[in-house]
Amino acid sequence: MKSKILLVISCLLFALAACKNTNELPSKQEVLDKMVLTNDYLMKKWPDPGVNVITNKERPSNLWTRAVYYEGLMALYEMHPQEKYLQYAIDWGKSHNWGLRNGAKTRHADNHCAGQTYIDLFNIEQDSIRIRDIKASIDSMLSTDKIDDWDWIDALQMAMPVFAKLEILTGYEAYSERMYDMYMDTKVTQGLYNHEEGLWWRDADFLPPYKEPNGEDCYWSRGNGWVVAALIRTMDILPANHKHRQEYMKTYLEMMEALLPIQREDGFWNASLHDPNNYGGKETTGTSLFVYGMAWGVNNGILSAEKYLPAITKAWNAMAKESVHENGFLGYVQGTGKEPKDGQPVTYTSKPDFEDYGLGCFLLCGSEVYKLCK
């Protein structure tokens, strides 16, 4: 009888401990350990950062998916400055002669994403070749009046931080002015933001009357995550008194308010934000980007910790426990695409067509969660 009572007490204590772990953020070391583990997995899988990426076709490794990974790697390097991380990024830039996919004349935001890391590496070591092509490409855009290039919302994350970084680097205000004009074209002229819902349609294909199976508008998780990342990265780069900050902040706050009540009970967000039954289930990339945005807001005193910390905690603990494999592989990552049905199925063991951008999102998220932890 005594042994049974002890067994029951042990089970209750274990359950209480599990509940506590779910409702509290881990230590800084535990967050860092997850980031290091997942990053090591990719670096071991791709020992040569310059080798072409082969999926359904062969692509150079300065494409947007790898560039997003390097955003995350630089965030990891800033908090955990290991020489191997820095060298891995430098070797990547050197392997492409610090060039952009499709050349310096490109106007495509996906091709500009690599420039975020090139500029970061220039700030570490002022070698002009590192920013030669990215600066030339953006300067060529500024020499025209065209502002409608960003006709899909992913573009905001790929390119806005580049414009902001170049302004800080050069002191030339035209970069942030053109960035603002292009952002507002995407938001207002092309009408991809629904201010009533606080969420974005991915591109013109999803504007009303397009509907999800349940009759709601289609708001794709990762697409909205890209916008969250674009806004906070841009506000982080530009000075706090920048004249367009109020616009970026207003939209950011509206998005945070809209995202909070549609978080899943398990901590994740669905691929389809307003239709949980349309390819519903856990999804790591959108979740990572939303938590990245929420944690940034709490860390900067913009969002209420009391209101947002429970969501952040639930989501990070869920990803750390349920997405991260023992070898560092990241599960529940939706493959590339533009809507909930793309890149399916999304499961614990499913491998997306590209593994790199999912890790980039996760590392960015971890870099802000880390600051919240004891």
Sequence and secondary structure as in RCSB ss.txt:
>XXXX:A:sequence
MKSKILLVISCLLFALAACKNTNELPSKQEVLDKMVLTNDYLMKKWPDPGVNVITNKERPSNLWTRAVYYEGLMA
LYEMHPQEKYLQYAIDWGKSHNWGLRNGAKTRHADNHCAGQTYIDLFNIEQDSIRIRDIKASIDSMLSTDKIDDW
DWIDALQMAMPVFAKLEILTGYEAYSERMYDMYMDTKVTQGLYNHEEGLWWRDADFLPPYKEPNGEDCYWSRGNG
WVVAALIRTMDILPANHKHRQEYMKTYLEMMEALLPIQREDGFWNASLHDPNNYGGKETTGTSLFVYGMAWGVNN
GILSAEKYLPAITKAWNAMAKESVHENGFLGYVQGTGKEPKDGQPVTYTSKPDFEDYGLGCFLLCGSEVYKLCK
>XXXX:A:secstr
 HHHHHHHHHHHHHHHHHHHHHHS   HHHHHHHHHHHHHHHHHH SSTTS EESSSEE TTSHHHHHHHHHHHH
HHHHS  HHHHHHHHHHHHHTTT  TT TT   HHHHTHHHHHHHHHHHS  THHHHHHHHHHHHHHTS      
 BTHHHHHHHHHHHHHHHHH  THHHHHHHHHHHIIIIIS  EETTTTEE SBGGGSTT   TTSS   BHHHHH
HHHHHHHHHHHHS TT TTHHHHHHHHHHHHHHHGGG  TTS   SBTT TTSS S  HHHHHHHHHHHHHHHHT
TSS HHHHHHHHHHHHHHHHHHTB TTS B S   SSSSTTTT    SS   S SHHHHHHHHHHHHHHHHH  
